Amino acid sequence: AALLALGRLGLAAYDYEDIVQQYCHTAMDWGSLPERPSGATELLQVQVFIRHGARTQCTPDFCWDGDSEGNWTCQLSYLENSIMTNSPMTPNFRTMYMPGRNAIAGNCLTGQLVEAGFEMEKNNGKRLREAYIDREKLLPDTLTDFDIQDLEREIFFRSTDVPRTKQSGMALMSGLYSENQVGALPYLPLMAMDFDKEDMIPNTKVCLAVGPAADQYFSDLPQGHVDELKALCAKLNPSKTTNSDCFWWLQHLVDCMMSRVCPTVPFSPKNTTLPPSLLSDDAALMRRVWKVVDEVQWGYFQAMTKVGAFGALAYDFFTPAEQAAQGGETPKFLLFSGHDTGPMEPLWAALDLRKNPPFWPSFASMAVLEIWAMGSGPVVRWVSNGDVVVGPIPFAEFKAQLSALVGSAKLCHTTPVRTQLWSDAPETTAAAAAAARGRREEALVGGCGPRLGGGGCGGGRRGRRGRRGRSCGGRGAGGRDGDTRSCGCAAAECDGGIHRCARCAREAARRCCPGRGGGERCGCFCSIRGEGCQGRRGVSCS
């Protein structure tokens, strides 16, 4: 009762009084998407970013004494089979989790998407269909006349390689096109990648600066946040003594609480398994935990933006947006399915799409990037959870903002992932990406970096310029295998040359780090300032 009453307190300043309704997404539907902007003549492209729908507790870590009481009960599952090209090789199999044999109580996997979460995402898909198929005719009404190649020209669907995010994207797509509207297509392509390369979340494998930046962020927290974290952890888990350990555990505690109290998560009995101290006095302690975690987490994602952690993700969606604005060949509808920790909250933080708390994205949060044609030129509009939050603004303004975000990846001192999804990118985009790719392509060639505004793939112009008078050869699209004299290639500049460029970079690493077994493989790389061989944290390269 205390939790349901939170939304009726009517406090003057936001005090997380309605956090159950907000975070749990009890409405299940964000409502109709806004009408087209005044003066817009045609919708050119839509990109959709979602957090998965409602799920069970994400990890089995300690919450409180007695946290094993109660059960999660899941009915939602999915079928799996094996195919060779387009031909099924096996029957369909349904994965079912055995009761009592899982990390959390009940028959659910940790972090499993639940029925209400599926329906949330399906409702997202229905709203997208209503706005962009029925109203704007961006996509065809059905896919019955499509083959896979036709589909890939129109629609791109990407997810992190996690069951709940893939299933959430599938749910959204089923709202966009029902089963009888898919026609004879044998499958719908779902693009994923190894987590070592995933750039929708802060990833130390993509951006080496993430780890040190996180350490610095928690070291420099405002004293008010430090005092509150320490006070809460002293009360709830005294083993967590550092700023970072305390924060990450309290973030987990929020998940422990919400996965038990959310009306949209099938846990029983509700509320009674939580420690009474969290719920007493109108859930004051619960709201206190929520407030500090939400504020510190928002600052964390803002700090990650400053070190380039989301430059590669920005490149992944800016490139097709620019192609659409210029009338190029690119999918009209793109879906990125992920988590609260990426793409949702990083996107909100990096592009200032959220002005007020709570900053932690609700289940099934959805941000939509629209590219529109207008008489004065293309414009951009952002819609978040059904409301316009930015725009329409001229595409040039959007481009300046995104170019800066893409360029921030050079601060990572590593190469942000190039997914190679978009061919024939405009030269300006390729140049910005080349500048953003910072460490590997630039540093491993011993001081040769990409030339801004110049160089294309196979065009014969020099795509790299050396610093301090150094010549980097005459190739714009990337030298032959083993050609370490010029190392003129850049994976960011040439889709077809990434493997050749990687070999070229390895050769350069051997020259830069003699006797270290190939440089990067042993943790050594060439300094971007031309200072010779340097090592990652904890690695000696002398």
Secondary structure, 3 states (H helix, E strand, C coil): CCCHHHHHCCCCCCCCCCHHHHHHCCCCCCCCCCCCCCCEEEEEEEEEEEECCCECCCCCCCCCCCCCCCEECCCCCCEECCEECCEECCCCEECCCCCCCCCCCECCCCCCECHHHHHHHHHHHHHHHHHHHHHCCCCCCCCCCCCHHHHHHHEEEEECCCHHHHHHHHHHHHHHCCHHHHCCCCCCCCECCCHHHCCCCCCCCCCCCHHHHHHHHHHCCCHHHHHHHHHHHHHHCCCCCCHHHHHHHHHHHHHHHHHHHCCCCCEECCCCCCCHHHHHHHHHHHHHHHHHHHHHHHHHHHHHHHCCCCHHHHHHHHHHHHHHHCCCCCCCEEEEEEECCEEHHHHHHHHCCCCCCCCCCCCCCEEEEEEEEECCCCEEEEEECCEEEEEEEEHHHHHHHHHHHHHHHHHHCCCCCCCCCCCCCCHHHHHHHHHHCCHHHHHCCCCEEECCCCCCCCCCCCCEEEHHHCCCCCCCCCCCCCCCCCCCCCCCCCHHHHHHHHHHHHHHHHHHCCCCCCHHHHCEEECCCCCCEEECCCCCCC
